[in-house]
Amino acid sequence: MGTCIGCLHMKKPKTIAQPTEPRLPLIKSFKLPTELNKNLQVLCNSYSALYLLDNEASDHKDLLSDHTPEITSRPIQFWGSCNGLLLVTTRRKEDLEDMYLWNPCTHEFMKIPYTKTSPKHNADHQIAFGLGYNEVSKDYEILRVLSYSADKVYYSEVEVFSLRTNSWRRIEDIPYIVRSINYMVKQGELVNGALHWAVYHSRAVLVIAYDVKDEKFTEVVLPAVYDKTDLSISIHVAALHEYLCVSFHYENHAEAWIMMEYGMKDSWKKLYDITEASTTCRIDSEHLKPLCFMKEKSEILLCDHTSLYVYDTEDRSLRGLIVENHPERVYQATTYTESTVRLHQENTTEI
């Protein structure tokens, strides 16, 4: 079942606003040079519903009713996707979570074994995950980044889980710590075979990339307008189809940039510039994150940890998106490509 996000079945927009003129010029008329992925799905998670945005059905598909209850019957958190597989955690008890690889299309899932590496006792730490595919070993891999920030010592321990061997292994530590505002920030974003996070390093806020194939970390060159030493600026990283996107969050203000050619500094283009004062939408600009392009390519679906929005890059308008028959509040949203990729049969449970 393909999905074309542009014709979402929705109620009348609750707000329409015209942002004030941004500080830097926006793209006058933004159009992607490539066709959109028609199998792209948007999975939304509210406190009481888990559903897909799907314009081909009379209503959006509800995944809480009878879809993989081992996963959907408990509080769920998204950590990334690759080739139709989702990396999720579910909360079993207040301090205990289970991790799964899950294909919502085939209903297959696999529980990931716990790593033997635990956070140091009484140490301030953050944990981030990401999912990718190693083209050399033909294997799906999960990256776990355990970040410590105590006594002015900043570093992260890194582990890799192999689906093929069903085991974890340590790789070299890195001198970065993953930034943590909420789960939207700590999810590894997969673009061009690499996982991306916003991190702290030497009193600077950067974006790093982990090449799944080569097992190497590198720093991503950001738009020239960004001052990496300004620690008051928050950064979100997003994967917009096959493009890398970063959004900078100032006080009551957010702007986003897209890298049109991966790895090329001069290919950064500005997508939007939105201030809370310029819109009647009650947005949380600190957590505003782009999710995907819509059918017309000039529109972008966004989420701010509470609601969904549509931004039009041509007229620079922002409107709220309400999905019929579902709660207005959206705790988290993610995208994945619908596929029939199978998990290893010996480690797979099928509903």
Helices and strands as residue ranges (DSSP letters): G 5-7, E 16-17, E 40-45, E 50-53, H 69-72, E 76-82, E 85-93, E 96-103, E 108-112, E 125-134, E 139-150, E 153-162, E 167-174, E 177-178, H 183-186, E 189-191, E 194-200, E 205-211, E 216-219, E 234-240, E 243-250, E 253-259, G 265-267, E 268-275, G 276-278, G 285-287, E 289-293, E 299-303, E 308-312, E 317-321, E 332-337, G 345-347, E 349-350
